[in-house]
Amino acid sequence: MASLLHDIQHHSVTIAASLPLDSGQVLPAVTIAYQSYGALDADKSNAVLICHALTGDQYVASDHPATGKPGWWARMVGPGKPIDTDRFHVICANVLGSCMGTSGPASPDAATGAPLGMAFPVITIADMVRAQAMLLDHLGISRLHAVVGGSMGGMQALAWAATYPDRLASALVIASAARHSAQNIAFHEVGRQAIMADPDWQDGQYYGSARAPTKGLAIARMAAHITYLSEEGLTEKFGRRLQARDIKSFGFDADFQVESYLRHQGLAFTDRFDANAYLYITRAMDYFDLADPHDGRLAGAFANAKDVRFTLVSFDTDWLYPTSESRRVVQALQSVGAAASFVELSAPFGHDSFLLDVPALDRLVAGALGSGF
């Protein structure tokens, strides 16, 4: 798994400038892998930054180099699509700490050349955003038309508005929150413990060996994937139907379709993701709380973002980032006089609705960007 991912060549830049981290540590240089779509206007005013979620990457509208599958938001990004690449220059960067070309635990130690593994410093959502800002500086883009993100990508969009309010005109936040809840932290901890309990994890130094913690990572993915779905969606898709059999086996094979589905999701995930990266990114999400530096007042995070236009979208079946979290953000924005619109959409797919076919979301995204879709 890890060696195959490590062999993929990504479009990236290495920025020879230090990146101070929230932990107090400093990265002396940063490599950022990214993809871009559409032409940048002469005045560089049409740039849209898309921020990806936990298990996403920069291949938002390109075929994935590890799986060959279409980009994770190919239905949303492209010529004539809601995020119209005939109008916008779209950038999506692999987040700091990830495994698709950006600096992370698989990156080589400058002194030894060996992968850093767990010696890579723990990072935060704010650190990810600072790295993205470094990339935009490198590209000569001083201000964004919009920052767009769903789930963890929405966290980054909110952090952009809080950290660099003068660098963006609008923020589109989908199925997200301004903090990670205790329940979300708990689910992440189950996944991390599954990875670290796998004997093939080898204290994170499995790179270059014949063994990698694929079993632990698969279990982590299975547990997380349940949170992305809704009971309604699972019941409609699988119910209690048996998998390729007429009677129960009275054993521990995958008797039910839903069991088979989760096992497939877990194993497929190990082909395109690194276990250590999963540890680091989930930890970054757990630490996320925009209100924390402001004595618990979320409005304080947006005190300087009054000129940013915000659009927030939630889904009625999303119990991972429920509508109440979006309302909390909207209330904070309204309290500082920021322009904020909010819509709760109805969809049966749970948290994953932002990735799936929800035509109402297409119209909202296009409207928020002024695409007239």
Sine and cosine of phi, psi and omega as CSV:
sin_phi,cos_phi,sin_psi,cos_psi,sin_omega,cos_omega
0.00,0.00,-0.88,0.47,-0.11,-0.99
-0.90,0.45,-0.63,0.78,-0.04,-1.00
-0.93,0.37,-0.60,0.80,0.03,-1.00
-0.91,0.42,-0.70,0.71,0.04,-1.00
-0.89,0.47,-0.63,0.78,-0.07,-1.00
-0.92,0.40,-0.41,0.91,-0.05,-1.00
-0.99,0.11,-0.23,0.97,-0.02,-1.00
-0.95,0.30,0.72,-0.69,0.05,-1.00
-1.00,-0.07,0.81,-0.58,-0.02,-1.00
-0.92,-0.39,0.43,-0.90,0.15,-0.99
-0.96,0.27,0.87,-0.48,-0.09,-1.00
-0.50,-0.87,0.25,-0.97,0.12,-0.99
-0.76,-0.65,0.57,-0.82,0.12,-0.99
-0.95,-0.32,0.86,-0.51,-0.06,-1.00
-0.98,-0.21,0.90,-0.43,-0.08,-1.00
-0.99,0.11,0.84,0.54,0.06,-1.00
-0.69,-0.72,0.57,-0.82,-0.06,-1.00
-0.96,0.28,0.55,-0.84,0.05,-1.00
-0.87,-0.50,0.97,-0.23,0.07,-1.00
-0.93,0.37,0.68,-0.74,-0.05,-1.00
-0.95,-0.32,0.38,-0.93,0.01,-1.00
-0.87,0.49,-0.44,0.90,-0.02,-1.00
-0.95,0.32,-0.22,0.98,-0.09,-1.00
0.99,-0.16,-0.25,0.97,0.06,-1.00
-0.99,0.14,0.18,-0.98,-0.04,-1.00
-0.71,-0.71,0.74,-0.67,0.19,-0.98
-1.00,0.03,0.84,-0.54,-0.07,-1.00
-0.93,0.37,-0.40,0.91,0.07,-1.00
-0.42,-0.91,0.36,-0.93,-0.06,-1.00
-0.73,-0.68,0.76,-0.65,0.17,-0.99
-0.98,-0.18,0.77,-0.63,-0.03,-1.00
-0.81,-0.59,0.86,-0.51,0.07,-1.00
-1.00,-0.07,0.68,-0.73,-0.05,-1.00
-0.46,-0.89,0.30,-0.95,0.12,-0.99
-0.82,-0.58,0.53,-0.85,0.07,-1.00
-0.71,-0.71,0.45,-0.90,-0.08,-1.00
-0.63,-0.77,0.65,-0.76,0.02,-1.00
0.99,0.16,0.34,-0.94,-0.08,-1.00
-1.00,0.03,0.58,-0.81,0.08,-1.00
-1.00,0.07,0.79,-0.62,0.02,-1.00
-0.88,0.48,0.33,-0.94,-0.01,-1.00
-0.85,0.52,-0.58,0.82,0.00,-1.00
-1.00,-0.02,0.08,1.00,0.08,-1.00
0.83,0.55,0.62,0.78,-0.07,-1.00
-0.98,-0.22,-0.02,1.00,-0.12,-0.99
-0.93,-0.36,0.41,0.91,-0.03,-1.00
-0.99,0.15,0.72,-0.70,0.08,-1.00
-0.85,-0.53,0.84,-0.55,0.04,-1.00
-0.99,-0.12,0.85,-0.53,0.10,-1.00
-0.98,-0.20,0.79,-0.61,0.01,-1.00
-0.97,-0.24,0.78,-0.62,-0.09,-1.00
-1.00,-0.01,0.26,-0.97,-0.04,-1.00
-1.00,0.06,-0.04,-1.00,-0.08,-1.00
-0.74,0.67,-0.80,0.60,-0.09,-1.00
-0.98,-0.18,0.18,0.98,0.05,-1.00
-1.00,0.07,-0.20,-0.98,0.01,-1.00
-0.26,-0.97,-0.17,-0.98,-0.08,-1.00
-0.97,0.26,-0.19,0.98,-0.08,-1.00
-1.00,0.08,0.88,0.47,-0.10,-0.99
-0.93,0.36,-0.59,0.81,-0.02,-1.00
-0.72,-0.70,0.30,0.95,0.03,-1.00
-0.89,-0.45,0.47,-0.88,0.09,-1.00
-0.87,0.50,0.67,-0.74,-0.07,-1.00
-0.96,0.28,0.76,-0.65,-0.09,-1.00
-0.93,0.37,-0.38,0.92,-0.01,-1.00
-1.00,0.01,-0.55,0.84,-0.10,-1.00
-0.93,-0.35,-0.35,0.94,-0.07,-1.00
0.98,0.21,0.01,1.00,-0.02,-1.00
-0.99,0.15,0.38,-0.93,0.02,-1.00
-0.87,0.49,0.40,-0.92,0.03,-1.00
-0.82,0.57,0.43,-0.90,-0.17,-0.99
-0.93,0.38,-0.32,0.95,0.05,-1.00
-0.76,-0.65,0.58,0.81,-0.03,-1.00
-0.88,0.47,-0.45,0.90,0.02,-1.00
-0.95,0.30,-0.32,0.95,-0.08,-1.00
-0.98,-0.22,-0.48,0.88,-0.15,-0.99
-0.90,-0.44,0.83,-0.56,0.05,-1.00
0.40,-0.91,0.04,-1.00,0.00,-1.00
-0.86,0.50,0.82,-0.57,0.02,-1.00
0.96,0.27,0.04,1.00,0.00,-1.00
-1.00,-0.02,0.11,-0.99,-0.07,-1.00
-0.80,0.61,-0.68,0.73,0.16,-0.99
-0.99,-0.15,1.00,-0.02,-0.27,-0.96
-0.99,0.13,0.93,-0.37,-0.02,-1.00
-0.97,0.23,-0.07,1.00,0.19,-0.98
-0.97,0.23,-0.34,0.94,-0.02,-1.00
-0.94,-0.35,-0.56,0.83,-0.14,-0.99
-0.90,-0.44,0.53,-0.85,0.18,-0.98
-1.00,-0.06,0.95,-0.30,-0.13,-0.99
-0.99,-0.16,0.76,-0.65,0.01,-1.00
-0.85,-0.53,0.71,-0.71,0.13,-0.99
-0.70,-0.71,0.87,-0.50,-0.03,-1.00
-0.96,-0.30,0.65,-0.76,0.14,-0.99
-0.91,0.42,0.75,-0.66,-0.12,-0.99
-0.94,0.34,0.43,-0.90,0.12,-0.99
-0.83,0.55,0.71,-0.70,0.00,-1.00
1.00,-0.04,-0.09,1.00,-0.05,-1.00
-1.00,0.03,-0.21,-0.98,-0.21,-0.98
-0.80,-0.60,0.31,0.95,-0.03,-1.00
-0.88,-0.47,0.67,0.75,0.16,-0.99
0.93,-0.38,-0.32,0.95,0.04,-1.00
-1.00,0.07,0.44,-0.90,0.01,-1.00
-0.77,0.64,0.76,-0.65,-0.04,-1.00
-0.22,-0.98,-0.21,-0.98,-0.06,-1.00
-0.89,0.45,-0.38,0.93,0.04,-1.00
-1.00,0.09,-0.10,1.00,-0.02,-1.00
-0.93,0.37,0.51,-0.86,-0.02,-1.00
-0.97,0.26,0.59,-0.80,0.15,-0.99
-0.93,0.38,0.77,-0.64,-0.05,-1.00
-0.87,0.50,-0.50,0.87,-0.06,-1.00
-0.99,0.11,-0.64,0.76,-0.12,-0.99
-0.95,-0.32,-0.38,0.93,-0.07,-1.00
0.99,0.12,-0.14,0.99,0.02,-1.00
-0.99,0.14,0.50,-0.87,0.04,-1.00
-0.83,0.56,0.64,-0.77,-0.05,-1.00
-0.91,0.42,-0.58,0.81,-0.07,-1.00
0.85,0.53,-0.74,-0.67,-0.06,-1.00
-0.97,0.23,-0.01,1.00,0.12,-0.99
-0.98,0.19,-0.22,0.97,0.11,-0.99
-0.91,0.42,0.69,-0.72,-0.06,-1.00
-0.94,0.35,0.52,-0.85,0.09,-1.00
-0.91,0.41,0.69,-0.73,-0.08,-1.00
-0.86,-0.51,0.20,-0.98,-0.03,-1.00
-0.81,-0.58,0.15,-0.99,0.09,-1.00
-0.87,0.50,-0.65,0.76,0.02,-1.00
-0.88,0.47,-0.60,0.80,0.06,-1.00
-0.90,0.44,-0.66,0.75,0.04,-1.00
-0.86,0.52,-0.69,0.73,-0.03,-1.00
-0.92,0.38,-0.64,0.77,0.05,-1.00
-0.88,0.47,-0.62,0.78,0.05,-1.00
-0.91,0.42,-0.65,0.76,0.05,-1.00
-0.89,0.46,-0.64,0.77,0.04,-1.00
-0.89,0.45,-0.60,0.80,0.06,-1.00
-0.89,0.45,-0.64,0.77,0.04,-1.00
-0.89,0.45,-0.72,0.70,0.00,-1.00
-0.89,0.45,-0.62,0.78,0.09,-1.00
-0.86,0.51,-0.69,0.72,0.01,-1.00
-0.88,0.47,-0.58,0.82,-0.02,-1.00
-1.00,0.08,-0.06,1.00,0.03,-1.00
0.97,0.23,0.40,0.92,0.00,-1.00
-0.97,-0.23,0.94,-0.35,-0.08,-1.00
-1.00,0.00,-0.44,0.90,-0.05,-1.00
-0.60,-0.80,0.64,-0.77,-0.05,-1.00
-0.98,-0.20,0.62,-0.79,0.16,-0.99
-0.90,0.43,-0.62,0.78,-0.01,-1.00
-0.29,-0.96,0.46,-0.89,0.25,-0.97
-0.92,-0.40,0.76,-0.65,-0.09,-1.00
-0.80,-0.61,0.71,-0.71,0.07,-1.00
-0.28,-0.96,0.51,-0.86,0.10,-1.00
-0.90,-0.44,0.56,-0.83,0.02,-1.00
0.86,0.50,-0.83,-0.56,0.05,-1.00
-0.87,0.49,-0.48,0.88,0.09,-1.00
-0.90,0.44,-0.57,0.82,0.08,-1.00
-0.92,0.38,-0.58,0.81,0.09,-1.00
-0.87,0.49,-0.68,0.73,0.03,-1.00
-0.90,0.44,-0.64,0.77,0.01,-1.00
-0.89,0.47,-0.67,0.74,0.05,-1.00
-0.91,0.41,-0.64,0.77,0.03,-1.00
-0.91,0.40,-0.57,0.82,0.09,-1.00
-0.86,0.51,-0.73,0.68,-0.03,-1.00
-0.91,0.41,-0.56,0.83,-0.01,-1.00
-0.97,0.23,-0.56,0.83,-0.12,-0.99
-1.00,-0.07,-0.64,0.77,-0.07,-1.00
-0.79,-0.61,0.84,0.55,-0.08,-1.00
-0.87,0.49,-0.45,0.89,-0.01,-1.00
-0.98,0.18,-0.12,0.99,-0.08,-1.00
-0.98,-0.21,0.09,1.00,0.02,-1.00
-0.57,-0.82,0.57,-0.82,0.04,-1.00
-1.00,0.05,-0.56,0.83,-0.05,-1.00
-0.50,-0.86,0.39,-0.92,0.03,-1.00
-0.73,-0.68,0.78,-0.63,0.02,-1.00
-0.91,-0.42,0.91,-0.40,-0.14,-0.99
-0.89,-0.45,0.89,-0.47,-0.13,-0.99
-0.87,-0.50,0.78,-0.62,0.10,-0.99
0.76,0.65,0.83,0.56,-0.10,-1.00
-0.64,-0.77,-0.23,-0.97,-0.05,-1.00
-0.33,-0.94,0.27,-0.96,0.03,-1.00
-1.00,-0.07,0.08,1.00,0.04,-1.00
-0.35,-0.94,0.33,-0.94,0.11,-0.99
-0.99,-0.13,0.77,-0.64,-0.06,-1.00
-0.98,0.21,0.26,-0.96,0.06,-1.00
-0.86,0.52,-0.62,0.78,0.02,-1.00
-0.89,0.45,-0.67,0.74,0.01,-1.00
-0.92,0.40,-0.65,0.76,0.06,-1.00
-0.87,0.49,-0.65,0.76,-0.01,-1.00
-0.88,0.47,-0.71,0.71,0.03,-1.00
-0.89,0.46,-0.66,0.76,0.02,-1.00
-0.89,0.45,-0.63,0.78,-0.02,-1.00
-0.90,0.43,-0.61,0.79,0.08,-1.00
-0.85,0.53,-0.71,0.70,0.00,-1.00
-0.90,0.44,-0.70,0.72,0.00,-1.00
-0.90,0.44,-0.66,0.75,0.00,-1.00
-0.92,0.40,-0.56,0.83,0.06,-1.00
-0.89,0.46,-0.67,0.75,0.02,-1.00
-0.92,0.40,-0.75,0.66,-0.10,-0.99
-0.96,0.29,-0.34,0.94,0.06,-1.00
-0.99,0.14,-0.23,0.97,0.04,-1.00
-0.95,0.33,0.86,-0.52,-0.03,-1.00
-0.85,0.52,-0.38,0.92,0.01,-1.00
-0.99,0.16,-0.03,1.00,0.07,-1.00
-0.93,0.37,-0.59,0.81,0.11,-0.99
0.83,0.55,0.67,0.74,-0.02,-1.00
0.84,0.54,0.49,0.87,0.05,-1.00
1.00,0.08,-0.03,1.00,-0.04,-1.00
-0.97,-0.25,0.78,0.63,-0.01,-1.00
-1.00,-0.05,-0.13,0.99,-0.02,-1.00
-0.88,0.47,0.71,-0.71,0.03,-1.00
0.99,0.12,-0.14,0.99,0.04,-1.00
-1.00,-0.06,0.15,-0.99,0.01,-1.00
-0.99,0.12,-0.03,1.00,-0.07,-1.00
-0.83,-0.56,0.65,-0.76,0.08,-1.00
-0.63,-0.77,0.46,-0.89,-0.12,-0.99
-0.98,0.22,0.85,0.52,-0.05,-1.00
-0.92,0.39,-0.57,0.82,0.00,-1.00
-0.92,0.39,-0.71,0.70,0.01,-1.00
-0.90,0.43,-0.67,0.75,0.01,-1.00
-0.91,0.42,-0.64,0.77,0.02,-1.00
-0.88,0.47,-0.67,0.74,0.03,-1.00
-0.91,0.43,-0.66,0.75,0.04,-1.00
-0.86,0.51,-0.68,0.74,0.01,-1.00
-0.91,0.41,-0.65,0.76,0.02,-1.00
-0.87,0.49,-0.72,0.69,-0.02,-1.00
-0.89,0.45,-0.69,0.72,-0.02,-1.00
-0.93,0.38,-0.62,0.78,-0.08,-1.00
-0.89,0.47,-0.55,0.83,0.05,-1.00
-0.86,0.51,-0.61,0.79,-0.03,-1.00
-0.95,0.31,-0.33,0.94,-0.01,-1.00
-0.99,0.13,-0.21,0.98,-0.10,-1.00
-0.95,-0.31,0.17,-0.99,0.07,-1.00
-0.92,-0.40,0.40,-0.92,0.06,-1.00
-0.87,0.50,-0.63,0.77,0.02,-1.00
-0.88,0.48,-0.71,0.71,-0.02,-1.00
-0.92,0.39,-0.66,0.75,0.02,-1.00
-0.90,0.43,-0.66,0.75,-0.01,-1.00
-0.91,0.42,-0.67,0.74,0.00,-1.00
-0.91,0.41,-0.64,0.77,-0.09,-1.00
-0.98,0.18,-0.60,0.80,-0.12,-0.99
-0.82,-0.57,-0.62,0.78,-0.13,-0.99
0.81,0.59,-0.68,-0.74,0.08,-1.00
-0.94,-0.35,0.43,0.90,-0.05,-1.00
-0.92,0.39,0.62,-0.78,0.01,-1.00
-0.98,0.19,0.41,-0.91,-0.04,-1.00
-0.98,-0.17,0.94,-0.33,0.12,-0.99
0.80,0.60,0.63,0.78,0.06,-1.00
-0.35,-0.94,0.34,-0.94,-0.03,-1.00
-0.99,-0.16,-0.39,0.92,-0.02,-1.00
-0.73,-0.69,0.34,-0.94,0.02,-1.00
-0.92,0.38,0.55,-0.84,-0.05,-1.00
-0.99,0.13,-0.30,0.95,-0.14,-0.99
0.81,0.59,0.65,0.76,0.09,-1.00
-0.59,-0.80,-0.38,-0.92,-0.10,-1.00
-0.86,-0.50,0.43,0.90,0.18,-0.98
-0.97,0.25,0.06,-1.00,-0.01,-1.00
-0.98,0.18,1.00,0.09,0.01,-1.00
-0.92,0.39,-0.65,0.76,-0.12,-0.99
-0.99,-0.15,0.53,-0.85,0.01,-1.00
-0.84,0.54,-0.62,0.79,-0.03,-1.00
-0.91,0.40,-0.55,0.83,0.07,-1.00
-0.91,0.42,-0.72,0.69,0.01,-1.00
-0.88,0.48,-0.65,0.76,0.01,-1.00
-0.88,0.48,-0.74,0.67,-0.02,-1.00
-0.90,0.43,-0.64,0.77,0.03,-1.00
-0.89,0.46,-0.66,0.75,0.04,-1.00
-0.89,0.45,-0.71,0.71,0.01,-1.00
-0.86,0.51,-0.68,0.74,-0.01,-1.00
-0.90,0.43,-0.75,0.66,-0.03,-1.00
-0.92,0.38,-0.65,0.76,0.00,-1.00
-0.89,0.45,-0.56,0.83,-0.03,-1.00
-0.89,0.45,-0.56,0.83,-0.05,-1.00
-0.93,0.37,-0.28,0.96,0.03,-1.00
-0.98,0.22,-0.30,0.95,-0.11,-0.99
-0.77,-0.64,0.14,0.99,-0.03,-1.00
-0.61,-0.79,0.47,-0.89,-0.03,-1.00
-0.98,-0.21,0.71,-0.70,-0.08,-1.00
-0.88,0.47,-0.68,0.73,0.00,-1.00
-0.89,0.45,-0.64,0.77,0.04,-1.00
-0.86,0.51,-0.61,0.79,0.03,-1.00
-0.89,0.46,-0.65,0.76,0.05,-1.00
-0.87,0.49,-0.75,0.66,-0.10,-1.00
-0.92,0.38,-0.68,0.74,-0.07,-1.00
-0.95,0.30,-0.64,0.77,0.04,-1.00
-0.90,0.44,-0.59,0.81,0.03,-1.00
-0.91,0.41,-0.64,0.77,0.05,-1.00
-0.87,0.49,-0.66,0.75,0.03,-1.00
-0.91,0.42,-0.65,0.76,-0.01,-1.00
-0.89,0.45,-0.59,0.81,-0.01,-1.00
-0.97,0.25,-0.22,0.98,-0.12,-0.99
-0.94,0.35,0.84,-0.54,0.09,-1.00
-0.32,-0.95,0.99,-0.12,-0.09,-1.00
-0.89,0.45,-0.45,0.89,-0.05,-1.00
-0.98,0.18,-0.36,0.93,-0.14,-0.99
-0.83,0.55,-0.69,0.72,0.01,-1.00
-0.95,0.30,-0.07,1.00,-0.06,-1.00
-0.88,-0.47,0.63,0.78,0.02,-1.00
0.83,0.56,0.57,0.82,0.05,-1.00
0.99,0.17,0.07,1.00,0.00,-1.00
-0.99,-0.11,0.95,-0.30,-0.02,-1.00
-0.89,0.46,-0.56,0.83,0.01,-1.00
-0.84,0.54,-0.52,0.86,0.01,-1.00
-0.88,0.48,-0.51,0.86,0.01,-1.00
-0.92,0.38,-0.43,0.90,-0.09,-1.00
-0.94,-0.33,0.28,0.96,-0.08,-1.00
-0.86,0.51,-0.50,0.87,-0.04,-1.00
-0.97,-0.25,0.18,0.98,-0.08,-1.00
-0.96,-0.29,0.46,0.89,-0.08,-1.00
-0.92,0.39,-0.38,0.93,-0.03,-1.00
-1.00,-0.09,0.01,1.00,0.05,-1.00
-1.00,0.02,0.73,-0.69,0.09,-1.00
-1.00,0.05,0.83,-0.56,-0.05,-1.00
-0.95,-0.33,0.68,-0.74,0.18,-0.98
-0.81,-0.59,0.84,-0.55,0.02,-1.00
-0.89,-0.46,0.66,-0.75,-0.02,-1.00
-0.75,-0.66,0.74,-0.67,0.13,-0.99
-0.81,-0.59,0.14,-0.99,0.01,-1.00
-0.81,-0.59,0.65,-0.76,-0.14,-0.99
-0.93,0.37,-0.31,0.95,0.00,-1.00
-0.97,-0.25,0.13,0.99,-0.01,-1.00
-1.00,0.07,0.96,-0.29,0.02,-1.00
-0.99,-0.14,-0.12,0.99,0.06,-1.00
-0.98,0.22,-0.74,0.68,0.12,-0.99
-0.82,-0.58,0.98,0.18,-0.13,-0.99
-0.93,0.37,0.24,-0.97,-0.03,-1.00
-0.82,0.57,-0.54,0.84,-0.01,-1.00
-0.86,0.52,-0.52,0.85,0.02,-1.00
-0.94,0.34,-0.63,0.77,0.04,-1.00
-0.92,0.39,-0.65,0.76,0.02,-1.00
-0.88,0.47,-0.61,0.80,0.03,-1.00
-0.87,0.49,-0.66,0.75,0.03,-1.00
-0.92,0.40,-0.71,0.71,-0.01,-1.00
-0.86,0.50,-0.69,0.73,0.02,-1.00
-0.88,0.47,-0.65,0.76,0.02,-1.00
-0.91,0.42,-0.66,0.75,0.01,-1.00
-0.91,0.42,-0.69,0.72,0.00,-1.00
-0.90,0.43,-0.53,0.85,-0.03,-1.00
-0.93,0.36,-0.37,0.93,0.05,-1.00
-0.98,-0.22,0.08,1.00,0.05,-1.00
0.99,0.11,0.29,0.96,0.04,-1.00
-0.98,0.20,0.52,-0.85,0.05,-1.00
-0.98,0.21,0.91,-0.41,-0.06,-1.00
-0.69,-0.72,0.81,-0.59,0.12,-0.99
-0.92,-0.39,0.51,-0.86,-0.09,-1.00
-0.61,-0.80,0.68,-0.74,0.05,-1.00
-0.67,-0.74,0.73,-0.68,0.21,-0.98
-0.99,-0.16,0.85,-0.52,0.00,-1.00
-0.99,-0.13,0.49,-0.87,0.07,-1.00
-0.99,-0.12,0.84,-0.55,0.03,-1.00
-0.40,-0.92,0.56,-0.83,-0.10,-1.00
-1.00,0.05,0.04,1.00,-0.23,-0.97
-1.00,-0.08,0.04,1.00,-0.03,-1.00
0.95,0.31,-0.50,-0.87,-0.06,-1.00
-0.86,0.51,-0.57,0.82,-0.04,-1.00
-0.93,0.38,-0.03,1.00,-0.04,-1.00
-0.83,0.56,-0.51,0.86,-0.05,-1.00
-0.94,0.35,-0.28,0.96,0.02,-1.00
-0.99,-0.14,-0.19,0.98,-0.17,-0.99
-0.95,-0.32,-0.04,-1.00,-0.13,-0.99
-0.98,0.20,1.00,-0.05,0.08,-1.00
-0.81,-0.59,1.00,-0.05,-0.10,-0.99
-0.81,0.59,-0.56,0.83,0.01,-1.00
-0.89,0.45,-0.54,0.84,0.04,-1.00
-0.93,0.38,-0.64,0.77,0.04,-1.00
-0.82,0.57,-0.72,0.69,-0.03,-1.00
-0.91,0.41,-0.63,0.78,0.01,-1.00
-0.91,0.41,-0.68,0.73,0.01,-1.00
-0.89,0.46,-0.73,0.68,0.01,-1.00
-0.87,0.49,-0.67,0.74,0.01,-1.00
-0.91,0.42,-0.64,0.77,-0.01,-1.00
-0.91,0.41,-0.51,0.86,0.01,-1.00
-1.00,0.00,-0.10,1.00,-0.05,-1.00
0.96,0.27,0.50,0.87,-0.05,-1.00
-0.99,0.10,-0.34,0.94,-0.03,-1.00
0.90,0.44,0.59,0.81,-0.05,-1.00
-0.92,0.40,0.00,0.00,0.00,0.00
